[in-house]
Structures are given as structure tokens and as C-alpha cells.
Amino acid sequence: MSTRKFGTWFALTVVACWLTVPSFADSQARIVRLSQVDGDVQIDRNAGHGYEKAFLNSPITQGVKLQSGSDGRAEIEFEDGSTLRLTPGAVVEFSELAMRDSGARASSLNLQAGTAYVNFKGDKPAQEFLLNFGNQKLILSKPAHLRVEMKANDATVAVFKGDVDVESASGRAEVEKKHSATFDLAGTNPYTLTSSLESDPYDDWDKQLDKYHQQYNVSSSNSYSPYAYGVSDLNYYGSFYDLPGYGMMWQPYLVGAGWDPFMAGAWMWYPGAGYTWVSSYPWGWTPYRYGSWTYLPSYGWFWKPGSTWAGWNTVPRITNPPRQFAFPRPPASPGQTLVVNRGTVSTPVGVMQNRIQVRSDSAGLGVARGSIRNLDKISRQVGISTNARGTVQTPMGGSAAGGTAARLPAASRVSPSQAGSMARSPSAGGGGSPRMSAPPSHSSAPSAPASPRR
């Protein structure tokens, strides 16, 4: 073959390969959030290490598996706020988490054992959500809330809200609201429909989490967010401020002067992404995936949402750190998991003399979702209390705010109605679960912020 003919052949081959790129683009990676971990929950990150201890706020990517032990429960949040909840003894594989060329989000899950609750928002029509169990395929295209329970020989789908379609060896089953369907996992017997629902011991747990999300995922603070996962926790555990010269910024409750955002967490290795910082704080998703952390002298650390949400940060972005700040750095060798725990205590929350005791600098660690009403008010009280009154204990390595809590200068606080309306001290801030905010086309500040507190 002549050099010219070889060159022509090579060029055509390159063009042909290039033309196949759109098929690969159909598998754009998506990352969803492990938003709650109770008890023994294990994760297989598809990194060749098998199952390991699951960390709160771990990214869930395509190919990841989760399993809950005899006392384990877990919640996974999707970008639109849809949730998957696992009860003890459940095993699920995230076989597909992709973005189609059309912009549709494709989620395909395989429930291999146990009981799972699905609350599918279905707010956008361009979504594909499939839940496989046994030889059955549950197809969701409209909002629905349901429970899937797998036993040794059969599986039952109970629908609380909406209606769902299930494809099985016996044909397509339509299961309406307050109805259930039982399927033979071997596929030898037809499915049976029942016009009633049997209760499950974990129904109340599922309802409790739904109520929490409904209460704190409010439109007033979500109007500038392109995503919904993490919104509830960000609203519950902290608040936004419109700071002159800085714009819209968020700070958690229950953070003292010695606190920084990287005191508790882990570096975890993910194939294709390398090391990713996984925060231990219950609000620790969005503030570490998007935007940047900024230190303001006299007021502490704030998270600034930023202006783009096209990609997510593996290593958190930091601006204007204080002197002698130790930047978080991942391990030098790939494949490890490095746990970071400095300046925190094992029991940031307790009960003393029939009162809840919240430690300063806890940043929400140990505060269960929705367990304390008006967490902003508690945060300010913690900031001005003294050890002599027995209401505050300063964790080792941290420093509680003493005296009257400092106030932000001429700042408008953005506060959802359910989270209270009182502005809090930045020096006595706190923790909360993350939320996405500030799409590129919007201003960083909400259109109707609350009036400044003096």
C-alpha cells in the first residue's frame, strides 16, 4: 500500500471513529448523593476493593453497589429530589446513571434483596427511572411513592401515591394508588393484584424523612438552585446571607471561631475521578461539590455557591484562607481511603437535666435531621452561653464563641419560614446538609431577601 493510500485510509478510519463519539456521549456520567447512613451500611465503589464502610455524602456513580446490614438504613438523593431508601438487609446496584444526548437523565437500579422505598418526583418529563427486581422491571415516568419488598420467592410492590407500571413474565401490570401487586420471582405464576396495602415496620421511618424534606425544601431558598438534592439539609442546618461585596453566601449553624469546613471527612478514591473529598457533616454535599469556601475575618467560613453547575469539584475550592491554614490534600498514592477527624468530638449532642445539650463547633455533627426545632436560635444561644451554666461544652481543638455573638454587617438573611426567621451569629454557626444553588442565568441573591437584622 502506498504512503498516500495509507494516509487516506488512516484519515477515513479516524473520521469513522470520530463519528461514533455521540454514542459514547449518551453515557455522560452522573453523580447522586448518599444522603443518610444509619448503622451498618456498606458500599462497593466499583474500584476493585469490594464492600467497604459507607460514608455519609459519598458520591454514588454508575456501577456502585450498596448493602445495608441487620441494623443499617440508607437514603440516596437524586438531582431532582427523588429518593431511594434502603431498610436493613437490602442490596441495590446502580447499574446506570447517565445523561442522554437529549438531556434526559437515565437511572436504572437493580434491587437484589430486601425492601426499598422510592419517592419519584418526576417533575421533568425528560427522565427515565427503572427499578429492576428479580425478572420484573418497574417503570416510572410520573410522580409516585412506593415500596418494593423482596422475599425468598416473591416480591410485592405497594403504591402509596401515583400509579406505576411493572413489566413481568406474566405481562404488564398497572398498580394504582393504595393498591399492591405480588410477583412470583421465578416467573412461573401470574402476578396478583390487591386493592389494599399491608403496613411495614419501616413505613413510619420513610414518612418521617419525606416530611422532613417537604418541610425544609422550600421554594424561597430553592428558586436560584438548578438541583434539589441537599436543599433540605442546607436549609435546616444553616442559612444564606446577602453580604455586601460578596453576594449570596451560606454558613452552617453551630460553628465557633476555631472551626473550618475540613475538620471532619475523608478522601475517597473513585475510578475515573481520582480522590474526592467526602464531608462528614450532615449538610456536606453541595458546599464541597460546587462553588468555593471563603474565610471572612471576624465572621468565619462561608460557602459561596458560584455561577456554574456544569461540573462538580473533587477537591474543594478555597479562597482567602486565614494565615497558617492547612489546605486539605489528598493522599499521594491512588486507591486509598484517608479519614480526617481533627478538632471534633464523638458526642456533640446529648441530654442533660431534661434539656438538649448542643456543643459549639459541632457544625451539625450528631444533630439528627429535624431533631431540634429552630436550630438557628439554638446556635445563637450556644454562642452566648457559658460552661458555668452547663449548657455548652467546648470540644477539644475547637473554640467556642465567648460573650455576645458577633453579627454580620448590613447583611440580609435568607431564611425559609420553616427554619425560623432569626438571624444567627456567624461566630456561632452550624451544620446542615448541602443544597445546589445559583444557576448561571440567575443572580446569586434571591429577589426578595429578608430584612437585615441589627
Backbone torsions as a table, in degrees:
resi	resn	phi	psi	omega
1	MET	NA	129.8	-179.5
2	SER	-68.8	162.0	-179.8
3	THR	-61.8	-39.9	-179.4
4	ARG	-65.4	-44.2	179.5
5	LYS	-64.7	-39.4	178.1
6	PHE	-62.9	-40.8	179.3
7	GLY	-63.3	-40.9	178.6
8	THR	-65.4	-43.3	178.5
9	TRP	-61.4	-42.4	-179.2
10	PHE	-64.8	-41.2	-179.8
11	ALA	-64.1	-42.8	178.8
12	LEU	-64.1	-36.5	178.3
13	THR	-64.3	-42.7	178.7
14	VAL	-62.5	-43.3	179.5
15	VAL	-62.7	-42.9	179.9
16	ALA	-61.7	-40.5	178.3
17	CYS	-66.9	-39.3	-179.7
18	TRP	-63.6	-36.0	-179.9
19	LEU	-67.1	-17.9	179.0
20	THR	-86.6	-5.6	-177.1
21	VAL	-57.1	-41.5	-179.6
22	PRO	-54.3	-30.8	179.6
23	SER	-66.6	-33.9	176.4
24	PHE	-74.3	-32.1	179.7
25	ALA	-64.5	-16.4	178.8
26	ASP	-71.0	-8.4	-178.8
27	SER	-117.3	44.3	176.3
28	GLN	-62.1	134.8	-174.0
29	ALA	-69.0	141.7	172.3
30	ARG	-124.1	151.1	179.1
31	ILE	-127.4	125.6	175.2
32	VAL	-115.2	176.0	-165.3
33	ARG	-114.9	131.9	168.4
34	LEU	-81.2	98.0	-165.7
35	SER	-93.8	-13.1	175.9
36	GLN	-154.2	136.9	178.7
37	VAL	-134.5	118.2	176.9
38	ASP	-123.8	127.6	177.9
39	GLY	72.0	-149.6	-174.4
40	ASP	-84.9	106.9	175.3
41	VAL	-129.3	129.9	-177.3
42	GLN	-114.6	147.8	-179.7
43	ILE	-129.1	138.0	170.7
44	ASP	-111.1	106.3	-174.3
45	ARG	-82.2	10.6	179.3
46	ASN	63.7	31.7	-178.5
47	ALA	-108.2	9.2	177.9
48	GLY	87.6	7.7	-178.7
49	HIS	-104.5	-2.7	-176.3
50	GLY	74.0	-157.1	-177.8
51	TYR	-78.6	138.2	177.4
52	GLU	-135.1	170.0	176.5
53	LYS	-60.8	132.8	-180.0
54	ALA	-87.1	137.1	178.8
55	PHE	-105.9	139.9	172.5
56	LEU	-54.1	140.9	178.5
57	ASN	72.3	13.4	175.2
58	SER	-65.5	136.9	173.4
59	PRO	-67.1	135.5	174.9
60	ILE	-105.3	119.3	-178.8
61	THR	-119.6	172.8	-178.4
62	GLN	-59.8	132.0	179.6
63	GLY	96.4	-10.0	-179.9
64	VAL	-72.7	146.4	175.3
65	LYS	-122.4	145.5	175.1
66	LEU	-126.7	142.0	172.1
67	GLN	-140.2	139.6	-179.4
68	SER	-107.6	137.0	-179.8
69	GLY	-78.2	-167.0	-175.2
70	SER	-65.2	-22.0	177.4
71	ASP	-121.1	17.6	-173.9
72	GLY	-96.6	142.3	173.5
73	ARG	-140.6	149.9	-177.7
74	ALA	-149.8	154.3	174.3
75	GLU	-129.3	138.0	175.9
76	ILE	-119.6	129.0	178.9
77	GLU	-106.2	135.5	175.0
78	PHE	-98.2	168.6	-172.3
79	GLU	-57.0	-34.0	-176.8
80	ASP	-88.7	4.8	-178.6
81	GLY	93.6	-3.1	173.3
82	SER	-63.1	151.4	-177.0
83	THR	-133.1	150.9	169.1
84	LEU	-123.7	127.5	-179.6
85	ARG	-121.2	133.9	-177.0
86	LEU	-110.9	132.6	176.3
87	THR	-95.6	172.5	-179.8
88	PRO	-54.3	136.7	177.5
89	GLY	84.9	11.3	-179.0
90	ALA	-92.5	148.4	176.1
91	VAL	-135.0	128.1	-179.3
92	VAL	-138.7	143.2	175.7
93	GLU	-117.2	134.1	176.7
94	PHE	-93.4	83.0	-171.7
95	SER	-71.8	-24.5	175.8
96	GLU	-148.4	126.9	170.2
97	LEU	-136.5	94.4	-170.5
98	ALA	-137.3	163.2	173.8
99	MET	-116.6	120.5	-180.0
100	ARG	-72.0	162.7	174.5
101	ASP	-58.5	-29.5	-179.0
102	SER	-74.6	-10.8	-176.2
103	GLY	98.4	-5.9	-179.5
104	ALA	-73.5	140.0	175.2
105	ARG	-89.1	127.7	-179.3
106	ALA	-111.9	121.2	178.7
107	SER	-125.3	121.0	177.8
108	SER	-127.0	118.5	-176.0
109	LEU	-118.2	148.5	179.6
110	ASN	-123.1	105.1	176.9
111	LEU	-83.5	113.2	-173.8
112	GLN	-96.2	-21.9	179.6
113	ALA	-164.6	157.5	172.4
114	GLY	84.1	-163.6	-176.3
115	THR	-118.1	136.8	179.3
116	ALA	-135.2	145.2	174.8
117	TYR	-108.6	135.8	178.0
118	VAL	-122.4	126.9	171.9
119	ASN	-119.8	97.0	-175.2
120	PHE	-94.4	119.5	-177.3
121	LYS	-73.3	-44.6	178.7
122	GLY	56.7	34.3	-176.9
123	ASP	-69.7	-29.0	179.9
124	LYS	-112.4	136.7	-177.9
125	PRO	-67.4	-25.4	-176.1
126	ALA	-84.6	62.5	177.9
127	GLN	-137.8	143.8	175.4
128	GLU	-123.2	119.9	-179.5
129	PHE	-131.5	114.7	-179.7
130	LEU	-122.0	137.0	173.7
131	LEU	-124.8	111.9	179.3
132	ASN	-93.8	136.6	173.7
133	PHE	-144.9	121.0	-173.2
134	GLY	61.9	-130.6	176.4
135	ASN	-96.5	10.7	-177.0
136	GLN	-100.2	151.9	178.7
137	LYS	-130.6	117.3	179.3
138	LEU	-95.1	122.4	-174.5
139	ILE	-109.4	122.6	179.7
140	LEU	-115.6	125.2	176.2
141	SER	-129.3	-14.1	179.1
142	LYS	-127.9	159.9	-179.6
143	PRO	-52.5	135.2	-179.3
144	ALA	-159.1	150.0	177.1
145	HIS	-129.7	122.9	-171.5
146	LEU	-151.9	170.1	177.2
147	ARG	-129.9	134.7	175.7
148	VAL	-118.6	122.3	-178.0
149	GLU	-119.9	118.7	179.3
150	MET	-101.9	129.6	175.5
151	LYS	-115.4	-167.8	-175.0
152	ALA	-65.1	-40.8	-173.3
153	ASN	-119.4	-14.7	-178.1
154	ASP	-145.2	171.3	179.2
155	ALA	-139.3	143.3	-178.0
156	THR	-121.8	132.3	175.2
157	VAL	-106.8	118.4	178.0
158	ALA	-112.8	125.6	-174.9
159	VAL	-105.8	119.6	178.6
160	PHE	-88.2	-39.9	179.8
161	LYS	-139.9	149.3	178.9
162	GLY	77.3	-161.7	174.8
163	ASP	-146.4	148.7	-174.2
164	VAL	-131.7	159.2	174.9
165	ASP	-113.2	136.9	178.3
166	VAL	-126.5	124.4	176.0
167	GLU	-94.6	126.2	-179.2
168	SER	-138.3	175.8	178.5
169	ALA	-64.0	-21.7	-179.9
170	SER	-89.7	1.8	-178.9
171	GLY	117.0	-173.5	-178.1
172	ARG	-91.0	126.4	-179.3
173	ALA	-110.3	133.5	174.5
174	GLU	-104.3	118.6	-176.5
175	VAL	-111.7	118.3	-175.7
176	GLU	-90.5	173.3	178.5
177	LYS	-57.7	136.9	179.8
178	LYS	62.4	27.3	173.7
179	HIS	-123.6	163.7	176.6
180	SER	-138.9	158.3	177.9
181	ALA	-137.1	136.2	179.6
182	THR	-112.9	132.3	-174.9
183	PHE	-119.7	138.0	174.8
184	ASP	-76.6	117.4	-176.4
185	LEU	-65.7	-24.0	177.0
186	ALA	-78.7	-16.7	177.8
187	GLY	77.4	15.1	-177.5
188	THR	-93.7	-20.0	-179.3
189	ASN	-117.5	152.0	178.3
190	PRO	-70.3	157.4	177.8
191	TYR	-75.3	161.3	178.1
192	THR	-124.5	136.4	178.3
193	LEU	-102.8	141.2	178.9
194	THR	-131.4	135.0	-178.2
195	SER	-90.6	44.2	178.1
196	SER	-159.6	167.2	-179.5
197	LEU	-124.1	131.0	172.7
198	GLU	-89.3	136.9	-178.9
199	SER	-74.6	158.5	179.2
200	ASP	-129.7	146.7	-178.6
201	PRO	-57.3	-23.0	-177.2
202	TYR	-99.4	7.2	177.3
203	ASP	-61.4	-41.1	-179.1
204	ASP	-65.6	-39.1	176.9
205	TRP	-61.0	-45.0	178.6
206	ASP	-62.1	-43.9	179.5
207	LYS	-65.7	-36.9	-180.0
208	GLN	-62.7	-43.6	179.0
209	LEU	-68.1	-37.9	176.6
210	ASP	-61.5	-42.2	179.7
211	LYS	-63.2	-40.1	178.2
212	TYR	-60.3	-47.9	-179.4
213	HIS	-64.1	-40.8	179.1
214	GLN	-63.9	-35.8	-176.6
215	GLN	-73.3	-39.1	-173.0
216	TYR	-105.7	-8.8	174.3
217	ASN	-89.9	79.7	-172.3
218	VAL	-104.0	149.8	-175.1
219	SER	-67.5	-27.7	-175.9
220	SER	-61.7	-33.1	-179.6
221	SER	-107.7	0.2	-178.9
222	ASN	-104.9	-2.3	-173.8
223	SER	-68.1	-21.7	-179.4
224	TYR	-108.1	20.9	-178.4
225	SER	-113.7	127.4	177.7
226	PRO	-79.6	-11.3	-179.7
227	TYR	-126.1	165.2	-178.2
228	ALA	-116.3	-19.2	-177.0
229	TYR	-71.1	134.9	-179.0
230	GLY	89.9	-9.7	-177.0
231	VAL	-60.7	-46.4	-176.6
232	SER	-59.0	-45.7	-177.7
233	ASP	-68.2	-37.7	179.0
234	LEU	-64.3	-37.4	178.3
235	ASN	-72.1	-37.1	-176.8
236	TYR	-74.9	-41.6	-171.6
237	TYR	-93.9	-0.9	-179.2
238	GLY	-167.4	-169.0	-179.2
239	SER	-150.0	157.5	176.6
240	PHE	-92.5	147.4	175.0
241	TYR	-129.8	140.9	172.0
242	ASP	-94.4	97.4	-173.0
243	LEU	-96.6	123.1	178.6
244	PRO	-55.3	128.5	-179.3
245	GLY	87.3	-14.3	-178.4
246	TYR	-121.1	-27.0	-177.4
247	GLY	88.8	-155.8	-177.0
248	MET	-78.8	122.7	-179.7
249	MET	-137.6	153.9	-176.3
250	TRP	-119.8	144.7	175.7
251	GLN	-139.5	138.3	178.7
252	PRO	-75.1	158.8	172.0
253	TYR	-77.0	163.8	172.0
254	LEU	61.3	47.5	172.0
255	VAL	-124.4	125.9	178.8
256	GLY	-89.5	-176.8	-174.9
257	ALA	-64.2	-27.3	-177.7
258	GLY	-90.6	4.5	-175.3
259	TRP	-85.7	145.8	167.6
260	ASP	-137.6	161.3	-171.2
261	PRO	-70.1	-2.3	-172.8
262	PHE	-119.9	29.9	-179.0
263	MET	-83.1	-20.4	-177.7
264	ALA	-143.8	124.1	179.5
265	GLY	167.3	-159.0	179.9
266	ALA	-157.9	147.9	168.7
267	TRP	-91.9	123.5	-178.5
268	MET	-124.6	142.4	-176.6
269	TRP	-94.4	130.8	176.4
270	TYR	-125.3	131.6	178.4
271	PRO	-58.2	132.7	178.7
272	GLY	85.7	-16.4	-178.3
273	ALA	-121.1	-18.0	-177.7
274	GLY	78.1	-149.9	-178.4
275	TYR	-78.2	139.5	178.0
276	THR	-130.5	135.4	176.5
277	TRP	-78.3	125.9	178.6
278	VAL	-115.8	114.0	-175.8
279	SER	-81.0	144.2	177.6
280	SER	-86.2	-13.4	-177.5
281	TYR	-70.8	143.4	-175.7
282	PRO	-63.2	-17.5	177.0
283	TRP	-100.0	7.2	-164.1
284	GLY	-83.1	45.6	175.9
285	TRP	-106.5	-74.6	-174.5
286	THR	-59.4	-44.2	-178.1
287	PRO	-62.5	-12.6	178.5
288	TYR	-108.7	-13.0	179.8
289	ARG	-95.2	-27.0	-174.1
290	TYR	-139.0	158.5	176.1
291	GLY	67.8	-152.8	-175.9
292	SER	-151.7	158.8	174.9
293	TRP	-97.6	134.0	-178.3
294	THR	-128.3	137.2	177.9
295	TYR	-99.6	125.9	176.4
296	LEU	-110.0	117.8	-179.6
297	PRO	-52.5	137.6	179.5
298	SER	78.0	-14.0	-176.6
299	TYR	-122.7	-11.2	175.2
300	GLY	90.1	-160.3	-173.8
301	TRP	-88.9	137.9	175.9
302	PHE	-131.5	150.6	174.2
303	TRP	-101.4	128.7	176.6
304	LYS	-105.6	121.9	-173.7
305	PRO	-57.4	-37.1	-175.8
306	GLY	90.8	-175.8	-172.7
307	SER	-119.5	-1.8	179.7
308	THR	-135.3	145.7	179.5
309	TRP	-128.3	21.6	-176.7
310	ALA	-70.4	-33.1	179.2
311	GLY	-133.6	171.9	-178.7
312	TRP	-124.1	148.7	-176.8
313	ASN	-80.1	132.4	169.5
314	THR	-87.9	-40.8	174.9
315	VAL	-106.1	122.8	-177.1
316	PRO	-58.4	146.3	177.4
317	ARG	-93.7	136.1	-174.9
318	ILE	-130.6	132.6	176.4
319	THR	-128.1	147.8	175.9
320	ASN	52.5	50.1	179.5
321	PRO	-70.4	156.3	176.1
322	PRO	-70.4	167.5	179.4
323	ARG	-62.0	145.2	177.8
324	GLN	62.0	22.5	176.1
325	PHE	-71.8	132.4	179.3
326	ALA	-90.5	107.7	-179.1
327	PHE	-65.9	137.8	176.0
328	PRO	-67.9	128.9	-177.9
329	ARG	-129.7	135.0	179.7
330	PRO	-73.0	163.0	176.9
331	PRO	-61.1	156.1	-178.6
332	ALA	-75.8	-33.3	-177.2
333	SER	-97.2	140.6	-179.1
334	PRO	-72.7	158.9	170.9
335	GLY	90.8	-4.5	-175.7
336	GLN	-90.8	170.3	168.4
337	THR	-127.0	115.5	-177.2
338	LEU	-111.8	114.8	179.8
339	VAL	-86.7	133.9	178.8
340	VAL	-116.2	126.2	179.3
341	ASN	-150.7	95.2	-179.0
342	ARG	-131.5	132.2	176.0
343	GLY	78.4	10.3	179.8
344	THR	-111.5	166.5	178.8
345	VAL	-121.7	160.2	-175.8
346	SER	-80.0	-21.4	-178.5
347	THR	-128.5	73.8	-178.6
348	PRO	-72.1	-13.9	-178.6
349	VAL	-132.8	137.7	177.7
350	GLY	-155.7	-175.0	178.6
351	VAL	-125.1	132.0	179.6
352	MET	-141.5	126.2	180.0
353	GLN	52.8	48.0	176.9
354	ASN	62.5	19.3	176.9
355	ARG	-124.9	147.8	175.9
356	ILE	-73.5	132.5	179.9
357	GLN	-110.1	117.0	-180.0
358	VAL	-113.7	125.7	-179.0
359	ARG	-82.5	144.2	174.4
360	SER	-69.9	159.3	-178.1
361	ASP	64.8	12.1	177.5
362	SER	-75.7	-26.0	-179.4
363	ALA	52.7	31.4	176.9
364	GLY	94.5	-9.7	177.7
365	LEU	-61.1	129.1	-179.9
366	GLY	86.6	-8.3	177.9
367	VAL	-93.2	108.0	-179.1
368	ALA	-68.8	151.8	-179.1
369	ARG	-52.5	123.7	174.8
370	GLY	68.8	8.5	-175.1
371	SER	-75.4	-22.5	-179.9
372	ILE	-124.2	124.7	177.4
373	ARG	-78.4	148.8	177.8
374	ASN	52.9	56.6	-178.5
375	LEU	-62.2	-28.6	177.4
376	ASP	-64.0	-40.7	179.1
377	LYS	-66.4	-42.8	177.9
378	ILE	-60.3	-40.4	-179.5
379	SER	-60.2	-42.6	179.6
380	ARG	-70.2	-35.0	177.5
381	GLN	-66.7	-39.4	177.6
382	VAL	-62.0	-37.9	-177.6
383	GLY	-66.3	-26.3	-176.4
384	ILE	-109.6	-1.4	178.8
385	SER	-80.5	164.0	178.3
386	THR	-122.2	159.1	179.0
387	ASN	-63.6	-28.4	-178.5
388	ALA	-64.4	-27.5	179.3
389	ARG	-85.2	-4.0	174.3
390	GLY	72.3	22.3	-178.3
391	THR	-110.4	-12.5	-177.6
392	VAL	-135.8	136.4	170.0
393	GLN	-126.5	126.8	-178.3
394	THR	-81.5	126.1	179.3
395	PRO	-67.6	152.1	178.5
396	MET	-64.8	133.6	-179.7
397	GLY	91.4	-11.8	179.2
398	GLY	-113.8	172.7	178.9
399	SER	-135.3	125.8	179.4
400	ALA	-78.7	149.8	176.9
401	ALA	-73.6	123.8	-178.3
402	GLY	-100.1	154.1	178.3
403	GLY	72.4	-159.4	-179.1
404	THR	-72.3	134.6	-177.7
405	ALA	-68.4	138.3	179.0
406	ALA	-70.4	153.9	179.2
407	ARG	-117.0	150.0	179.1
408	LEU	-70.1	139.5	-178.9
409	PRO	-75.4	120.3	172.9
410	ALA	45.6	45.3	-179.0
411	ALA	-108.1	141.0	175.9
412	SER	-94.6	125.2	-179.4
413	ARG	-91.4	130.6	176.0
414	VAL	-96.7	110.4	-173.3
415	SER	-127.7	122.5	173.0
416	PRO	-65.2	147.3	-174.7
417	SER	-60.4	-33.4	-177.1
418	GLN	-74.1	-21.0	-175.6
419	ALA	-94.5	6.4	179.7
420	GLY	94.8	161.4	-175.3
421	SER	-115.9	6.5	-176.0
422	MET	-90.7	133.2	177.5
423	ALA	-71.3	145.9	-178.2
424	ARG	-114.3	164.6	-179.6
425	SER	-79.9	131.5	176.0
426	PRO	-64.7	-26.9	-179.4
427	SER	-80.4	-6.0	175.9
428	ALA	-126.9	40.1	-172.9
429	GLY	-67.3	-160.7	-177.6
430	GLY	-162.8	-168.3	-175.9
431	GLY	-111.5	160.2	177.9
432	GLY	-169.0	162.8	-178.7
433	SER	-85.1	148.2	-168.0
434	PRO	-70.4	167.1	173.4
435	ARG	-151.8	155.4	-179.9
436	MET	-86.9	143.8	177.7
437	SER	-155.0	165.8	173.7
438	ALA	62.6	78.2	172.5
439	PRO	-70.1	160.4	-174.3
440	PRO	-57.5	-31.4	-173.4
441	SER	-85.5	0.8	-175.8
442	HIS	-114.8	156.8	171.2
443	SER	-70.3	152.2	180.0
444	SER	-70.5	-17.1	-178.8
445	ALA	-104.4	137.9	175.1
446	PRO	-60.5	156.6	-175.7
447	SER	-70.4	-24.6	-176.8
448	ALA	-133.9	71.8	-179.4
449	PRO	-69.7	160.3	178.3
450	ALA	-68.9	158.6	179.9
451	SER	-69.3	147.2	-177.8
452	PRO	-63.1	146.5	174.3
453	ARG	-99.1	138.4	179.5
454	ARG	-106.6	NA	NA
